[in-house]
Amino acid sequence: MNRRTIMKERDLVIIGGGAGGLVVASVAAQLGLKVTLIEKAAKLGGDCLHHGCVPSKTMIHAAGVASLMRRGPEFGLPACEPDVDLGKVADRVQTVIDRIQMHDDPERFRGYGCEVLFGAANFIGSRKIQVNNQVIRGRRFVIATGSQPFIPPIEGLEEAGYLTNEDLFSLRDLPARLVVLGGGPVGLEMAQAFARLGSQVTVVERLPHLLPQEDPEVAAALQAQLESEGLTFHTSTTVERVNRGGNETQIGCSNGLTLTSDALLVAVGRRPVVDHLGLDVAGVVHDAKGIQVDRRQRTSQKHIFACGDVCGPYPLTHMAEYQAGIVISNAIFRVPKKTDYRVVPWVTYTDPELARVGLTEQQARDKGIKHVVLRFPFQDIDRAITDNETSGLSKLVVNKGKILGASILGPHAGELIHEIVLAMKTGAGIGDISAAIHAYPTLAQIHRRTVNTWYGRKLFSSGTRRLVKWINRLVP
């Protein structure tokens, strides 16, 4: 340690200024602990704010507006082909990021009493960390460094160049032809958005189905909708080599398929940011899936916690925030609290949206759980008809009147899923949903209509018909 090195003692040191790290820092500092928050990037907010949730949803909405402009005749209005300037869309995206960035202003956290440092941090011991010219000794640590795009080892990919979510939203010129590697949530969201903005889009997925974690029936329905908008899909296809020649990229795939594009987006998954943190020095066990934690979010070193994408199991912002709450309980209040992942919702923000919670039909079957499947289409929901947004369906997996899982493909599915989430979390059954009054006309009526398909079978059965006749004969 040289003379310029500063040594300090802190109650809590947080590495990573994304969703999880910011939640912990805010609470700990306001409770009076000596807190240091370290962020490697130039700004707080993490991937979600700068490269993920916020910019992607902003671009998706702009693309949705462009699509509606073309659909004018469906609503008795003239069609209008938008003159898309991707640079202006990118400016709008940045404006939204800047507005939300105000909530993550370092001065706000410093006002809480939290020290905010920018720079790369690495452990130099199990209780010491170095950043810039400082060595910080902490009583407890929280690692919340997130994840980054996984880049597959494809021949010629690095030389040819490619896009990821980290640079996609700064594009100023719309690619005429865009190839997307990956048929997961990010790949499909961006594929549809760029197609609606005017690109010719092709998606390549190595597995037989898009969105392999979703219910196959619902995923297939989404694929059909996207194909109706002009997107092209090649499933069960792998990219073997990439070559850039002139202004074009040649993409050689399995089965002799060759694609030509102006831009290539790699969206095949994420990997945890664990490199260059000195985790081995600190004695923190980790592998390719990230840092290993117990249900209290503790690492192999019980005074070091982790939350968010860096430890999984869900690469979702709302899960990082949830896990941050578990860390706060255990690391700050010393109240033992464990994670509970039985009811975790997630959403793919295509149009229509695909929202999911709990078990799929196949998962229930694989677990040997007796169940019934209830379905109802949006085409029979009056509000969907008035809005001319009738694609999709609700699908519930039910056991003994309780919901095991749900998949909703339809307009605003990401909002609608939360009635099901609450029912599953509180133990409410399909009878409670049926008995609840749902305002008319709303999309939320699909919940009541879906569960009532079960009661309809009972109500209009031959046994019920005989009972009604018997009652009416006996009771005047």
JOBELVEN-V400188 format. One record per residue. N is the residue number from 0. RES is the residue in one small letter. SS is DSSP state (h for helix, s for strand, l for the rest). OMEGA is omega as a letter, one per 30 degrees, with the letter a starting at -180 (NA if undefined). D_LAST is the distance of its C-alpha to the last C-alpha in Angstrom with 2 decimals. Layout:
BEGIN
n/res/ss/omega/d_last
N/RES/SS/OMEGA/D_LAST
N/RES/SS/OMEGA/D_LAST
END
This chain:
BEGIN
n/res/ss/omega/d_last
0/m/l/a/96.89
1/n/l/a/99.24
2/r/l/a/99.99
3/r/l/a/97.56
4/t/l/l/94.59
5/i/s/l/92.28
6/m/s/l/90.55
7/k/s/l/87.49
8/e/s/a/84.83
9/r/s/l/81.14
10/d/s/a/77.95
11/l/s/l/76.02
12/v/s/a/77.26
13/i/s/l/74.84
14/i/s/a/75.98
15/g/l/a/73.99
16/g/l/l/72.72
17/g/l/a/69.51
18/a/h/a/65.92
19/g/h/a/66.11
20/g/h/a/69.56
21/l/h/l/68.85
22/v/h/a/65.76
23/v/h/a/67.76
24/a/h/a/70.78
25/s/h/a/68.85
26/v/h/a/67.15
27/a/h/a/70.22
28/a/h/a/72.59
29/q/h/l/70.38
30/l/l/l/70.17
31/g/l/l/73.95
32/l/l/l/75.05
33/k/l/a/78.18
34/v/s/l/76.74
35/t/s/l/78.49
36/l/s/a/76.62
37/i/s/l/78.60
38/e/s/a/77.79
39/k/l/a/79.94
40/a/l/a/78.94
41/a/l/a/80.14
42/k/l/l/76.78
43/l/l/l/73.83
44/g/l/l/70.40
45/g/h/a/70.79
46/d/h/a/69.81
47/c/h/a/66.32
48/l/h/a/67.71
49/h/h/a/70.80
50/h/l/a/70.09
51/g/l/a/66.43
52/c/h/a/63.08
53/v/h/l/64.22
54/p/h/a/66.55
55/s/h/a/64.40
56/k/h/l/61.23
57/t/h/l/63.34
58/m/h/l/64.77
59/i/h/l/61.40
60/h/h/l/60.04
61/a/h/l/63.09
62/a/h/l/62.62
63/g/h/l/58.96
64/v/h/l/60.08
65/a/h/l/62.58
66/s/h/l/59.88
67/l/h/l/57.64
68/m/h/l/60.63
69/r/h/a/60.93
70/r/l/a/57.20
71/g/h/a/57.24
72/p/h/l/56.18
73/e/h/a/52.87
74/f/h/a/52.01
75/g/l/a/53.60
76/l/l/l/56.85
77/p/l/l/60.35
78/a/l/l/61.52
79/c/l/l/64.21
80/e/l/a/66.39
81/p/l/l/67.34
82/d/l/a/71.01
83/v/l/l/70.72
84/d/l/a/73.47
85/l/h/l/72.87
86/g/h/l/75.36
87/k/h/l/73.22
88/v/h/l/70.14
89/a/h/l/72.19
90/d/h/l/73.24
91/r/h/l/69.61
92/v/h/a/68.93
93/q/h/l/71.85
94/t/h/l/70.73
95/v/h/l/67.39
96/i/h/a/69.19
97/d/h/a/71.56
98/r/h/a/68.79
99/i/h/l/66.96
100/q/h/a/70.37
101/m/h/l/70.67
102/h/h/a/68.16
103/d/h/l/70.53
104/d/l/l/73.71
105/p/h/a/76.14
106/e/h/l/77.00
107/r/h/a/73.42
108/f/h/l/73.70
109/r/h/l/77.20
110/g/h/l/75.78
111/y/l/a/73.57
112/g/l/a/76.76
113/c/s/l/76.44
114/e/s/l/79.64
115/v/s/l/79.14
116/l/s/l/81.71
117/f/s/a/82.01
118/g/l/l/83.71
119/a/l/a/83.43
120/a/s/l/82.78
121/n/s/l/83.71
122/f/s/l/83.79
123/i/l/l/87.25
124/g/l/a/85.94
125/s/l/a/82.69
126/r/l/l/82.83
127/k/s/l/84.96
128/i/s/a/84.32
129/q/s/l/86.72
130/v/s/a/86.03
131/n/l/a/88.83
132/n/l/a/91.59
133/q/s/l/89.38
134/v/s/a/88.50
135/i/s/l/85.39
136/r/s/a/84.60
137/g/s/l/80.92
138/r/s/l/79.03
139/r/s/a/76.05
140/f/s/l/75.55
141/v/s/l/72.67
142/i/s/a/73.21
143/a/l/a/71.00
144/t/l/l/73.14
145/g/l/a/70.35
146/s/s/l/70.84
147/q/s/a/72.67
148/p/s/l/72.37
149/f/l/a/73.21
150/i/l/a/75.85
151/p/l/l/76.05
152/p/l/a/79.51
153/i/l/a/79.77
154/e/s/l/83.21
155/g/l/a/84.49
156/l/h/a/81.54
157/e/h/a/83.56
158/e/h/a/86.34
159/a/h/a/84.03
160/g/l/a/82.05
161/y/l/l/78.33
162/l/s/l/75.71
163/t/l/l/73.30
164/n/l/a/70.81
165/e/l/l/73.79
166/d/l/a/75.54
167/l/h/a/72.94
168/f/h/l/71.89
169/s/h/l/75.44
170/l/l/l/75.96
171/r/l/a/77.24
172/d/l/a/77.24
173/l/l/l/74.31
174/p/l/l/75.20
175/a/l/l/74.79
176/r/s/a/73.89
177/l/s/l/72.32
178/v/s/a/71.83
179/v/s/l/69.56
180/l/s/l/70.11
181/g/l/l/66.86
182/g/l/l/63.24
183/g/l/a/61.83
184/p/h/a/60.22
185/v/h/a/63.48
186/g/h/a/64.73
187/l/h/l/61.59
188/e/h/a/61.15
189/m/h/l/64.73
190/a/h/l/64.77
191/q/h/a/61.94
192/a/h/a/63.41
193/f/h/l/66.84
194/a/h/l/65.43
195/r/h/l/63.58
196/l/h/l/66.78
197/g/l/l/68.63
198/s/l/l/70.01
199/q/s/a/69.73
200/v/s/l/68.21
201/t/s/a/68.34
202/v/s/l/66.81
203/v/s/a/68.31
204/e/l/a/66.34
205/r/l/l/67.81
206/l/l/a/64.47
207/p/l/a/62.26
208/h/l/l/59.50
209/l/l/l/59.42
210/l/l/a/58.07
211/p/l/l/58.30
212/q/l/a/56.46
213/e/l/l/53.34
214/d/l/a/50.56
215/p/h/l/52.26
216/e/h/a/49.35
217/v/h/l/49.26
218/a/h/l/53.07
219/a/h/l/53.33
220/a/h/l/50.93
221/l/h/l/53.15
222/q/h/l/56.25
223/a/h/l/54.86
224/q/h/l/54.20
225/l/h/l/57.72
226/e/h/l/59.24
227/s/h/l/57.55
228/e/l/l/59.54
229/g/l/l/62.78
230/l/l/l/63.45
231/t/s/a/65.08
232/f/s/l/64.47
233/h/s/l/66.62
234/t/l/a/64.91
235/s/l/a/66.62
236/t/l/l/69.77
237/t/l/l/72.42
238/v/s/a/75.17
239/e/s/a/78.55
240/r/s/l/81.04
241/v/s/a/81.38
242/n/s/l/84.34
243/r/s/l/85.11
244/g/s/a/87.34
245/g/l/l/88.14
246/n/l/a/84.95
247/e/s/l/82.67
248/t/s/l/81.24
249/q/s/a/81.07
250/i/s/a/78.43
251/g/s/a/78.96
252/c/s/l/75.87
253/s/h/l/75.15
254/n/h/l/74.88
255/g/h/a/77.66
256/l/l/l/75.56
257/t/s/l/77.58
258/l/s/l/76.09
259/t/s/a/77.99
260/s/s/l/76.97
261/d/l/l/78.31
262/a/s/a/76.66
263/l/s/l/75.22
264/l/s/l/72.54
265/v/s/a/72.36
266/a/l/a/68.91
267/v/l/l/68.73
268/g/l/a/67.89
269/r/s/l/69.22
270/r/s/a/71.59
271/p/s/l/71.96
272/v/l/a/74.92
273/v/l/a/76.82
274/d/l/l/80.34
275/h/l/l/83.20
276/l/l/a/81.31
277/g/l/a/83.45
278/l/h/l/80.48
279/d/h/l/82.70
280/v/h/a/85.07
281/a/h/a/82.20
282/g/l/l/80.93
283/v/l/a/77.57
284/v/l/l/76.18
285/h/s/l/75.01
286/d/s/a/74.78
287/a/l/l/73.88
288/k/l/l/70.27
289/g/s/a/71.45
290/i/s/l/71.89
291/q/l/a/70.23
292/v/l/l/68.11
293/d/l/a/65.93
294/r/l/l/62.44
295/r/l/l/64.09
296/q/l/l/65.97
297/r/s/l/69.25
298/t/l/l/71.93
299/s/l/l/74.28
300/q/l/a/76.07
301/k/l/l/73.60
302/h/l/l/74.96
303/i/s/a/74.44
304/f/s/l/70.94
305/a/s/l/69.70
306/c/l/l/66.71
307/g/l/a/65.61
308/d/l/a/66.75
309/v/l/l/69.89
310/c/l/l/67.91
311/g/l/g/64.64
312/p/l/a/62.38
313/y/l/l/60.71
314/p/l/a/62.99
315/l/l/a/60.64
316/t/h/a/61.46
317/h/h/l/58.26
318/m/h/l/59.12
319/a/h/l/62.61
320/e/h/l/61.13
321/y/h/l/58.75
322/q/h/l/61.67
323/a/h/l/63.74
324/g/h/l/61.22
325/i/h/l/61.71
326/v/h/a/65.47
327/i/h/a/65.24
328/s/h/a/63.36
329/n/h/a/65.86
330/a/h/a/69.14
331/i/h/a/68.84
332/f/l/a/66.51
333/r/l/l/67.34
334/v/l/a/63.68
335/p/l/l/62.96
336/k/l/a/60.21
337/k/l/l/59.45
338/t/l/l/58.16
339/d/l/a/54.65
340/y/l/a/54.31
341/r/l/a/50.85
342/v/l/a/49.34
343/v/l/l/51.98
344/p/l/l/51.08
345/w/s/a/53.55
346/v/s/l/53.64
347/t/s/a/55.70
348/y/l/l/56.16
349/t/l/l/56.33
350/d/l/g/54.26
351/p/l/l/51.52
352/e/s/l/51.76
353/l/s/a/51.03
354/a/s/a/49.68
355/r/s/l/49.24
356/v/s/l/48.36
357/g/s/a/48.07
358/l/l/l/48.06
359/t/l/l/48.01
360/e/h/a/46.26
361/q/h/l/49.63
362/q/h/l/50.53
363/a/h/l/47.34
364/r/h/a/48.11
365/d/h/l/51.71
366/k/l/l/50.65
367/g/l/a/48.44
368/i/l/l/45.30
369/k/l/a/42.03
370/h/l/l/40.33
371/v/s/l/38.16
372/v/s/l/39.28
373/l/s/a/37.06
374/r/s/l/38.47
375/f/s/a/37.72
376/p/s/l/40.20
377/f/h/a/41.36
378/q/h/l/41.28
379/d/h/l/37.51
380/i/l/a/37.79
381/d/h/a/37.83
382/r/h/l/40.57
383/a/h/l/42.74
384/i/h/a/42.35
385/t/h/a/43.39
386/d/l/a/46.38
387/n/l/l/47.17
388/e/l/a/47.43
389/t/l/l/45.11
390/s/l/l/47.25
391/g/l/a/46.10
392/l/s/l/43.12
393/s/s/a/41.60
394/k/s/a/41.76
395/l/s/l/40.39
396/v/s/a/41.30
397/v/s/l/38.60
398/n/s/l/38.57
399/k/l/l/35.64
400/g/l/l/34.15
401/k/s/a/37.52
402/i/s/l/39.78
403/l/s/a/43.12
404/g/s/a/44.54
405/a/s/l/44.10
406/s/s/l/46.13
407/i/s/l/45.51
408/l/s/a/47.54
409/g/s/l/46.97
410/p/l/l/47.81
411/h/l/l/48.39
412/a/h/l/47.42
413/g/h/l/49.79
414/e/h/a/47.70
415/l/h/a/44.32
416/i/h/a/45.29
417/h/h/l/45.33
418/e/h/l/41.58
419/i/h/l/41.75
420/v/h/a/44.88
421/l/h/l/43.21
422/a/h/a/40.17
423/m/h/a/42.57
424/k/h/a/44.82
425/t/h/a/42.16
426/g/l/l/40.11
427/a/l/a/37.04
428/g/s/a/34.90
429/i/h/l/33.29
430/g/h/l/29.99
431/d/h/l/31.82
432/i/h/l/33.09
433/s/h/a/29.70
434/a/h/a/28.24
435/a/l/l/31.29
436/i/l/l/31.06
437/h/l/a/33.79
438/a/l/l/35.23
439/y/l/f/35.07
440/p/l/l/37.27
441/t/l/l/39.23
442/l/l/a/40.69
443/a/l/l/39.14
444/q/h/a/35.76
445/i/h/l/37.15
446/h/h/a/36.52
447/r/h/a/32.78
448/r/h/a/32.66
449/t/h/a/34.76
450/v/h/a/32.73
451/n/h/l/29.47
452/t/h/l/30.87
453/w/h/a/30.30
454/y/h/l/26.70
455/g/h/l/26.16
456/r/h/a/27.31
457/k/h/a/24.78
458/l/h/a/21.85
459/f/l/l/22.33
460/s/l/a/23.50
461/s/h/l/22.37
462/g/h/l/21.04
463/t/h/l/18.79
464/r/h/l/17.55
465/r/h/l/16.70
466/l/h/a/14.95
467/v/h/l/12.73
468/k/h/l/11.89
469/w/h/l/11.31
470/i/h/a/8.97
471/n/h/l/6.82
472/r/h/a/7.12
473/l/h/a/6.45
474/v/l/a/3.82
475/p/l/NA/0.00
END
